[in-house]
Amino acid sequence: MDAFFAAAEQAAKPSLRGKAVVVGGLGPRGVVSTASYEARAFGVHSAMPTAQARRLAPNAAYLFPRFTLYRSVSEQVMELLGALSPLVEPLSLDEAFVDLEAGGVAFDAASARAVGERLRADIKARTGLTGSVGLAASKMLAKIGSERAKPDGLVLIEPGTERELLAPLSVRVLPGIGPATGDHLRRAGISTIGELAEAGEDELVRLLGKTHGAGVYAMSLARDERRVVAEREGKSVSVEDTYDLDIHDRVRVRAEVAALADRCVGRLRASGRSGRTVVLKVRRYDFSTLTRSETLRAPTDDPAVVREAAARLLELVDTTGGVRLLGVGVSGLADFTQEVLFARTTAGEEHAPPPLAPAPVPVAAPELAPSLPPPPRWRPGQDVLHAAYGPGWVQGSGLGRVTVRFETPYDERPGRVRTFAVDDADLSAAEPLPLVR
């Protein structure tokens, strides 16, 4: 999918069509998830700090992600892919490999191109968004083709032309070659894939090690034997939060870790899994990142067990200087949960469950003065519904006011803007509307 999150926002909001849109975290430490092609013209790109993006494109619309909408669109696209072949390997919400041969829908370059063009048309009709298709004999080349096809295009790499296509491209195009490896190769005088092939396997093994060097050499010759795997088994479940300001209070850190553990178990249970290893991730004030793990005797999906393990791991980490990020994960996933009274860790420690507390004695609750709920926190891009004006989205809020633009994906023109008190009783949060009726 092309600039997926940003394109979905443009489709949902007529006032943003054709304009620079940036989706991501909007706090002081926020990071860009997706930038529209209009925003990319200013140099904005994914993984860039949002503060830097604002300096490059101050007039762009900056929105929080709406994953409910993105997942809905992704499901529609994956359904279209599933109609082509039983072998569909999703990589993310907006990208997947499809084995067309397994689906019996393509047997040569011409039929593959026809399938790709029909798929692009179906995606547009079903979702209102555009996608780009790469067609090739291997996963690596199909991925490269789809990147070269963007936006809204199709690239077919004919068998026999692969090495000619790859030769002038940067080594960074190949999977597994990140910034550090790219710099290492550049210092050795290797910048393009063609130069990788010329260097030979022995030289690359010397530079990168046996396994990585041999793999990179094979890819430079367009060799990629990886198959499309229909079901990718998740290896772990995790959640993490980055904080706008460093957390120095140890009590607050413990509370955040406990909350993250509960959220992690929520995801674990939603997937119908349990896990054996609890992992704590801490990024400190100086950007150093520490991970600590504890392996239990048996898999669990008990939030109390995960909370306690995460708390024990936190005691092994010095957070004196402040914490920027915290994360809790569970790995070693299983499809069952074994209840154990004594969960033995890899360190050989045993953690007995707390004794049962006596049954509480009911007491009459004192009468309390009714407390007013806190005003809702309105986020830019959030869907809302007004009793009189109908559906709209939040453009911004502050100083006790919230500004809403009333428009829907089905409007041809931008909607009107109105401002309300943040606690206006007629204004409520709403679910995203489908992009196509």
Secondary structure as GFF3:
##gff-version 3
##sequence-region A 1 437
A	DSSP	alpha_helix	4	12	.	.	.	ID=ss1
A	DSSP	three_ten_helix	14	16	.	.	.	ID=ss2
A	DSSP	beta_strand	21	24	.	.	.	ID=ss3
A	DSSP	beta_strand	32	35	.	.	.	ID=ss4
A	DSSP	alpha_helix	37	40	.	.	.	ID=ss5
A	DSSP	alpha_helix	50	56	.	.	.	ID=ss6
A	DSSP	beta_strand	61	63	.	.	.	ID=ss7
A	DSSP	alpha_helix	67	82	.	.	.	ID=ss8
A	DSSP	beta_strand	88	92	.	.	.	ID=ss9
A	DSSP	beta_strand	95	98	.	.	.	ID=ss10
A	DSSP	alpha_helix	100	103	.	.	.	ID=ss11
A	DSSP	alpha_helix	109	127	.	.	.	ID=ss12
A	DSSP	beta_strand	133	135	.	.	.	ID=ss13
A	DSSP	alpha_helix	139	149	.	.	.	ID=ss14
A	DSSP	beta_strand	154	156	.	.	.	ID=ss15
A	DSSP	alpha_helix	162	166	.	.	.	ID=ss16
A	DSSP	three_ten_helix	171	173	.	.	.	ID=ss17
A	DSSP	alpha_helix	179	187	.	.	.	ID=ss18
A	DSSP	alpha_helix	193	199	.	.	.	ID=ss19
A	DSSP	alpha_helix	201	208	.	.	.	ID=ss20
A	DSSP	alpha_helix	210	220	.	.	.	ID=ss21
A	DSSP	beta_strand	236	247	.	.	.	ID=ss22
A	DSSP	alpha_helix	250	270	.	.	.	ID=ss23
A	DSSP	beta_strand	274	284	.	.	.	ID=ss24
A	DSSP	beta_strand	289	300	.	.	.	ID=ss25
A	DSSP	alpha_helix	303	314	.	.	.	ID=ss26
A	DSSP	beta_strand	323	334	.	.	.	ID=ss27
A	DSSP	beta_strand	343	344	.	.	.	ID=ss28
A	DSSP	beta_strand	350	351	.	.	.	ID=ss29
A	DSSP	beta_strand	383	386	.	.	.	ID=ss30
A	DSSP	beta_strand	390	398	.	.	.	ID=ss31
A	DSSP	beta_strand	401	406	.	.	.	ID=ss32
A	DSSP	beta_strand	416	421	.	.	.	ID=ss33
A	DSSP	beta_strand	427	429	.	.	.	ID=ss34
###
